[in-house]
Amino acid sequence: MGGCHPVSIITDQDLAMKGAIAKIFPNTHHRLCLWHIKKKFAEKLSHVYFKKSKFKIQMKKCIRSTYKIEESEEKWKELMKEYALDNEGWLNSLYDIRSSWVPIYNRSIFFAGMNTTRRSGGINSFFDGFITPTTNLREFVVKYDQALKRIMDRESDEDFESEHKYRIVNEGEFLLKHDAKLYTRNIFNKFKDEWSKVNRYKVEEMPCDNEYHAYLVKKKLGEHEEFVVKLKRLKLGARKKRDSYLDDANTTILKIV
């Protein structure tokens, strides 16, 4: 790593790992895997988690759909009161370390779009069917080459499909037709999905100054949400109204463009 500490690390709640990271990488942002924590909710809170209530949905909104720290903490306290969980020890200990796993606390820190360790499981799937706990070092070298060949063959197949498989685009969708020529199949489908959400929003131009153009982007239907989007020359920035930052501004930016 060239003598540099990683910017960020995501692990489960292993105490030994926590201590080692703090000692070896004191300047690294250590974040706990959100998937592992959410998985424990069903086990620790089965008496409310599996009831016919809105607890599961409300907790998800509290964790994932809040744009200010104060808003997240307020919703958490409301949930504890509504479901009589104020004295739940596991939840209280989880709340004490909320800055290490709730996304809103890590918005300004680079994590490559990840909040779980599940992508690291790709290493395990890379070797699936090739190695076992009894594989020795010599066999490992051979199996590694075989696994690598499988990955390269899959990438070659994907490249072929991206180049030759026709993307279904409606007549008149000129932007999508253009992007279909530029993007790989998977990236194009992701962009197309974002583009499909554009009509869910409406845009109002706001008073601007000499440095920025400003727009208010609102949802047309469903839960009320609005975002202030500022454009400075060729640079784009988006922030939630009331100065809290939006994690994924793709759809709002596309609506304005």
C-alpha positions in Angstrom: 0.0 0.0 0.0 3.0 2.2 -0.4 3.3 3.0 3.3 -0.2 4.7 3.2 -3.0 3.8 5.5 -6.4 2.9 3.8 -8.9 5.7 4.0 -11.6 3.3 5.2 -12.3 -0.2 6.4 -15.5 -2.1 6.9 -15.7 -5.1 9.2 -18.2 -6.9 11.4 -18.2 -6.3 15.2 -15.2 -8.4 16.0 -13.5 -6.8 19.0 -10.0 -8.2 18.1 -10.3 -6.7 14.6 -11.4 -3.3 16.1 -8.4 -3.2 18.4 -6.0 -4.2 15.6 -7.3 -1.6 13.2 -7.1 1.1 15.8 -3.5 0.2 16.6 -2.1 -0.5 13.1 -4.2 2.1 11.1 -5.0 4.9 13.6 -5.9 7.3 10.8 -8.3 5.0 9.0 -12.1 5.3 9.3 -13.4 2.0 10.7 -17.0 1.3 9.9 -19.2 -1.6 11.0 -21.0 -3.7 8.5 -24.6 -2.6 8.2 -25.7 -5.9 6.9 -24.4 -7.9 9.9 -26.0 -5.4 12.3 -29.4 -5.5 10.6 -29.2 -9.3 10.5 -29.2 -9.3 14.3 -32.4 -7.3 14.6 -34.5 -10.4 13.9 -32.7 -12.4 16.6 -32.5 -9.7 19.3 -35.9 -8.1 18.7 -38.0 -11.0 17.6 -40.9 -9.8 19.9 -41.4 -6.7 17.8 -39.6 -7.6 14.6 -42.0 -10.3 13.5 -45.2 -8.7 14.8 -47.7 -7.1 12.4 -46.4 -3.6 13.0 -44.5 -1.0 11.1 -41.3 -1.4 13.2 -39.2 -3.0 10.5 -40.1 -0.3 7.9 -39.7 2.5 10.3 -36.3 1.3 11.5 -35.2 1.0 7.9 -36.2 4.6 7.3 -34.5 5.8 10.4 -31.2 4.1 9.4 -31.2 4.6 5.6 -33.6 7.5 4.7 -32.6 10.4 7.0 -30.5 13.3 5.7 -29.5 14.9 9.0 -27.9 13.5 12.1 -30.4 15.2 14.3 -33.3 13.8 12.2 -31.9 10.3 12.5 -31.5 10.5 16.3 -34.9 12.0 16.7 -36.6 9.2 14.8 -34.6 6.6 16.7 -35.8 8.0 20.1 -39.4 8.1 18.8 -39.2 4.4 17.8 -37.8 3.4 21.2 -40.7 5.2 22.9 -43.4 3.9 20.5 -42.3 0.2 20.9 -41.2 0.4 24.6 -37.6 -0.4 23.8 -35.9 2.2 26.0 -34.5 -0.4 28.3 -33.4 -2.8 25.6 -29.7 -3.3 26.4 -28.6 -4.5 22.9 -30.3 -1.5 21.2 -28.9 1.0 23.7 -25.3 -0.3 23.1 -25.9 -0.1 19.3 -27.1 3.5 19.7 -23.9 4.4 21.6 -21.8 3.4 18.6 -24.2 4.7 16.0 -21.5 6.8 14.3 -19.7 3.6 13.3 -22.6 2.1 11.4 -25.4 4.5 10.6 -24.8 5.9 7.0 -25.6 9.5 7.8 -22.5 9.8 10.1 -20.2 8.6 7.3 -21.5 10.6 4.3 -18.4 12.7 4.1 -16.0 9.7 4.2 -15.0 7.7 1.1 -16.3 4.1 1.3 -16.6 3.5 -2.5 -20.4 3.3 -2.2 -20.3 0.4 0.3 -21.7 0.0 3.8 -21.4 -3.8 4.1 -18.6 -6.4 3.9 -20.7 -8.6 1.5 -18.8 -7.5 -1.6 -15.6 -8.9 0.0 -17.4 -12.2 -0.2 -16.5 -12.0 -3.9 -13.1 -13.5 -3.0 -14.9 -16.6 -1.7 -17.1 -16.9 -4.8 -14.0 -16.4 -7.0 -12.6 -19.8 -5.7 -16.0 -21.6 -5.5 -15.6 -25.1 -6.8 -11.9 -24.9 -7.1 -10.4 -25.1 -3.7 -11.3 -26.8 -0.4 -9.9 -26.7 3.2 -7.5 -29.6 2.2 -6.0 -27.9 -0.9 -2.3 -27.7 -0.6 -0.1 -24.9 -1.9 0.9 -26.6 -5.1 -2.7 -27.4 -5.9 -3.7 -23.8 -5.0 -1.5 -22.4 -7.7 -3.1 -24.6 -10.4 -6.6 -23.9 -9.1 -5.9 -20.2 -9.0 -5.1 -20.2 -12.7 -8.2 -22.2 -13.4 -10.4 -19.8 -11.4 -8.8 -16.8 -13.1 -9.5 -18.3 -16.6 -13.1 -18.7 -15.6 -13.4 -15.0 -14.7 -11.7 -14.0 -17.9 -14.0 -16.2 -20.0 -17.0 -14.6 -18.2 -15.7 -11.1 -18.9 -15.1 -12.0 -22.5 -18.7 -13.3 -22.8 -20.0 -10.1 -21.2 -17.9 -7.9 -23.6 -19.4 -9.8 -26.5 -22.9 -9.3 -25.3 -22.3 -5.6 -24.6 -21.0 -5.1 -28.1 -23.5 -7.2 -30.1 -26.7 -7.5 -28.0 -29.3 -4.9 -28.9 -30.6 -2.7 -26.1 -34.4 -2.1 -26.2 -35.0 1.6 -26.3 -38.3 3.4 -27.1 -38.5 5.5 -30.2 -37.7 9.1 -29.4 -35.4 8.2 -26.5 -32.4 9.9 -28.1 -30.3 10.1 -25.0 -30.7 6.4 -24.2 -30.0 5.5 -27.8 -26.8 7.5 -27.6 -25.8 6.0 -24.2 -26.5 2.5 -25.5 -23.5 2.9 -27.9 -21.2 4.1 -25.1 -22.0 2.0 -22.0 -21.6 -1.7 -21.3 -24.8 -3.6 -20.9 -24.8 -3.6 -17.1 -23.9 0.1 -16.8 -26.5 1.0 -19.5 -29.2 -0.8 -17.6 -28.3 1.1 -14.4 -28.5 4.4 -16.2 -31.8 3.4 -17.8 -33.2 2.6 -14.4 -32.2 6.1 -13.1 -33.6 7.7 -16.2 -36.9 6.0 -15.7 -37.3 7.8 -12.3 -36.9 11.3 -13.8 -40.7 11.8 -14.5 -41.4 11.3 -10.8 -39.9 14.7 -10.1 -40.6 18.3 -11.0 -38.1 21.2 -11.1 -38.5 24.8 -10.2 -35.8 27.3 -10.9 -34.7 29.3 -7.8 -33.1 32.8 -7.5 -29.4 32.5 -8.3 -26.2 34.5 -8.0 -23.2 35.0 -10.2 -21.6 31.8 -9.0 -24.5 29.2 -9.1 -27.7 28.2 -10.8 -30.1 26.8 -8.2 -33.1 24.5 -8.7 -35.7 23.0 -6.4 -36.4 19.4 -7.2 -39.6 17.9 -5.7 -41.3 14.5 -5.9 -44.6 14.6 -7.7 -46.3 11.8 -5.7 -45.8 9.8 -2.5 -43.7 10.9 0.4 -42.9 14.6 0.3 -39.2 15.1 -0.5 -37.5 18.1 -2.0 -33.9 18.9 -2.8 -31.9 22.0 -3.6 -29.5 21.4 -6.5 -26.8 23.9 -7.3 -24.8 24.0 -10.5 -21.4 25.8 -10.7 -20.0 25.9 -14.2 -19.4 22.2 -15.1 -19.4 21.0 -11.5 -22.5 19.5 -10.0 -23.4 19.4 -6.4 -26.6 18.4 -4.6 -27.8 18.9 -1.1 -30.9 18.2 0.9 -33.0 21.2 1.8 -32.0 22.6 5.2 -28.3 22.0 4.3 -28.1 18.2 4.7 -26.3 16.3 2.0 -28.0 13.8 -0.4 -26.0 10.6 -0.8 -27.2 9.7 -4.3 -28.2 12.7 -6.4 -28.2 10.9 -9.8 -32.0 11.2 -10.4 -32.2 14.9 -9.3 -29.3 15.8 -11.5 -30.7 14.0 -14.5 -34.1 15.7 -14.0 -32.4 19.1 -14.3 -30.2 18.1 -17.3 
